[in-house]
Amino acid sequence: MRNSGKKIEAFFQLWIAVARILVEMEKNHQVYGGMDPRKCAQSIVAMIEGGLLMVSRQNIQVL
């Protein structure tokens, strides 16, 4: 699998894991019950990836 394929696979694995955690948290009344765990997981993963991209860009500029 090419590097981009590995990144896509890693994204989906992270997304699935976050969605599962959110479902469990909803069952335990730890988060709002009206949310869509899949959409929230997608947003969380996108924010993490955006933050990592920002950090990597800053590190490149320093070099």
Summary of the structure (lengths in Angstrom):
residues: 63
radius of gyration: 14.9
end to end distance: 30.3
largest distance: 46.8
contacts: 135
relative contact order: 0.11
helix: 81%
strand: 0%
